């Protein structure tokens, strides 16, 4: 299998796919794609990803883009660590969280890009819109994360990794984050598969 990711290893979605494959103990090759040079728009890459996006996997003659689709695919095809809860309702909630993190909270994603997390950038204070998005994020996590737990559903899931990254955009920028949520994000960050991505070589560092 091949996993195509951005060459600077900054994409939160590439990270999600990388962690999913590592947790499944799938043997794969990481193939960096230089987005700044437009390598994702080449004809050769278009033959792998119709959407011209990363991450993309090539599993033999099957090619798939979008991190959530990749996670669901390897969950169904490969044995190993479960990426999603086995309970149907919990699994649906995990997918809800993933979809929400990918489609909402734009002010946080803009003002606290993953450069803050992976390149240790020091951003300016949050705008009012970003503060409102952060409050929305905190309220949602407080509602879904059981008190005293360090995972959403009693055991790790890929939704934990995605959620921890969103929270760590704020934690690592020095923004005020509720203690319980910051501790959850930091605990999730210590997972070996996550740390492997965090420590990828980045030329911009």
KOLKELO-756425 format. One line per 2 residues: number of its first residue (from 1); for each residue y, x, z negated of C-alpha. Coordinates in nm, 2 decimals. Each point is the difference from the previous one (the first is absolute). Layout:
N
NUM> Y,X,Z  ...
***
This chain:
205
1> 0.00,0.00,0.00  0.36,0.10,0.06
3> 0.31,-0.11,-0.19  0.33,0.03,0.18
5> 0.29,0.03,-0.24  0.37,0.11,0.02
7> 0.02,0.38,0.00  0.23,0.01,-0.30
9> -0.24,-0.21,-0.21  0.28,-0.24,-0.11
11> -0.14,-0.33,0.12  -0.10,-0.22,-0.29
13> -0.24,-0.18,0.23  -0.16,0.32,0.12
15> -0.04,0.09,-0.37  -0.18,-0.34,-0.06
17> -0.24,0.06,0.29  -0.06,0.36,-0.11
19> -0.08,-0.11,-0.36  -0.23,-0.27,0.13
21> -0.21,0.24,0.21  -0.01,0.25,-0.28
23> -0.12,-0.26,-0.25  -0.27,-0.10,0.24
25> -0.11,0.36,0.03  0.02,-0.02,0.37
27> 0.01,0.32,0.19  0.31,0.00,0.22
29> 0.25,0.23,0.17  0.37,-0.04,-0.07
31> 0.20,0.02,0.33  0.37,0.04,-0.05
33> 0.23,-0.18,0.24  0.36,0.12,0.03
35> 0.20,-0.32,0.01  0.33,0.19,0.04
37> -0.12,0.15,0.32  -0.13,-0.34,0.12
39> -0.37,0.10,0.01  -0.09,-0.36,-0.10
41> 0.15,-0.12,0.33  -0.22,0.22,0.22
43> -0.25,-0.15,0.23  -0.29,0.16,-0.18
45> 0.11,-0.15,-0.33  0.06,-0.34,0.16
47> -0.37,0.00,0.10  -0.08,0.01,-0.38
49> 0.27,-0.22,-0.14  0.14,-0.29,0.20
51> 0.28,-0.03,-0.25  0.08,0.38,0.02
53> 0.00,0.02,-0.38  -0.15,0.21,-0.28
55> -0.23,-0.02,-0.17  -0.28,-0.04,0.26
57> -0.36,0.07,-0.03  -0.26,0.09,0.27
59> -0.35,-0.09,-0.11  -0.20,0.10,0.30
61> 0.12,-0.22,0.28  0.18,-0.24,-0.23
63> 0.37,0.05,-0.07  0.20,-0.19,-0.26
65> 0.36,0.02,-0.13  0.18,-0.15,-0.30
67> -0.10,0.12,-0.35  -0.11,-0.33,-0.14
69> -0.22,-0.07,0.30  -0.15,0.35,-0.04
71> -0.07,-0.06,-0.36  -0.17,-0.33,0.06
73> -0.20,0.15,0.29  -0.14,0.29,-0.19
75> -0.07,-0.22,-0.30  -0.23,-0.22,0.21
77> -0.16,0.28,0.20  -0.05,0.28,-0.25
79> -0.17,0.02,-0.33  0.15,0.18,-0.30
81> 0.29,-0.07,-0.23  0.12,-0.36,0.03
83> 0.36,-0.02,0.13  0.04,-0.36,-0.10
85> -0.12,-0.22,-0.29  -0.33,-0.18,0.06
87> 0.14,-0.32,-0.15  0.13,-0.21,0.30
89> 0.32,-0.11,-0.17  0.08,0.35,-0.13
91> -0.07,0.14,0.35  0.24,-0.25,0.14
93> 0.26,0.10,-0.26  -0.04,0.37,0.09
95> 0.06,-0.08,0.36  0.30,-0.22,-0.09
97> 0.15,0.30,-0.19  -0.06,0.23,0.29
99> 0.16,-0.24,0.25  0.30,-0.05,-0.23
101> 0.06,0.37,-0.05  0.00,0.04,0.38
103> 0.23,-0.29,0.08  0.25,-0.03,-0.29
105> 0.22,0.22,-0.23  0.18,0.16,0.30
107> 0.29,0.12,-0.21  -0.23,0.21,-0.21
109> -0.18,0.13,0.30  0.33,0.10,0.16
111> 0.18,0.15,-0.30  -0.31,0.15,-0.16
113> -0.19,0.13,0.30  -0.32,0.20,-0.04
115> 0.21,0.31,0.03  0.10,-0.07,-0.36
117> -0.37,0.00,-0.10  -0.15,0.28,0.22
119> 0.31,0.23,0.06  0.16,-0.05,-0.34
121> 0.33,-0.12,0.15  0.27,-0.12,-0.24
123> 0.15,-0.32,0.13  0.32,-0.18,-0.10
125> -0.01,-0.29,-0.24  -0.16,-0.32,0.11
127> 0.22,-0.26,0.17  0.03,-0.35,-0.13
129> -0.25,-0.12,0.26  -0.25,0.27,-0.10
131> 0.05,-0.07,-0.37  -0.09,-0.37,0.08
133> -0.31,0.11,0.19  -0.10,0.23,-0.29
135> 0.03,-0.29,-0.24  -0.21,-0.21,0.23
137> -0.26,0.27,0.02  -0.01,0.05,-0.38
139> -0.04,-0.37,-0.06  -0.28,-0.03,0.24
141> -0.19,0.30,-0.14  0.05,-0.12,-0.36
143> -0.16,-0.33,0.11  -0.31,0.15,0.17
145> -0.07,0.31,-0.20  -0.20,-0.09,-0.32
147> 0.15,0.15,-0.31  -0.19,0.31,-0.11
149> -0.16,0.07,0.33  0.07,0.28,0.26
151> -0.14,-0.20,0.30  0.08,-0.34,0.13
153> -0.35,-0.15,0.00  -0.20,0.19,-0.27
155> -0.10,0.27,0.24  0.19,0.21,0.26
157> 0.08,-0.16,0.34  0.20,0.12,0.29
159> 0.27,-0.25,-0.10  0.05,0.22,-0.31
161> 0.08,0.30,0.21  0.25,-0.20,0.22
163> 0.17,-0.15,-0.30  0.02,0.33,-0.19
165> 0.18,0.15,0.30  0.26,-0.27,0.01
167> 0.06,0.04,-0.38  0.01,0.38,0.03
169> 0.29,-0.03,0.26  0.20,-0.10,-0.30
171> -0.17,0.20,-0.28  0.04,0.33,0.19
173> 0.36,-0.08,0.09  0.08,-0.03,-0.37
175> 0.07,-0.37,0.02  -0.06,-0.21,-0.31
177> -0.36,-0.15,0.02  -0.16,-0.19,-0.28
179> -0.21,0.24,-0.21  -0.33,-0.19,0.06
181> 0.05,0.00,0.38  0.10,0.36,0.01
183> -0.31,0.10,-0.19  -0.22,-0.20,0.23
185> 0.15,0.17,0.31  -0.03,0.34,-0.15
187> -0.37,-0.06,-0.10  -0.08,-0.12,0.35
189> 0.17,0.31,0.14  -0.26,0.22,-0.17
191> -0.28,-0.13,0.21  -0.15,0.30,0.20
193> 0.03,-0.17,0.34  0.36,-0.08,-0.07
195> 0.08,0.35,-0.13  -0.16,0.15,0.32
197> 0.25,-0.19,0.21  0.29,0.08,-0.24
199> -0.07,0.37,0.04  -0.03,0.01,0.38
201> 0.21,0.28,0.15  0.34,-0.13,0.12
203> 0.23,0.21,0.21  0.31,-0.18,-0.14
205> -0.07,0.11,-0.36
***
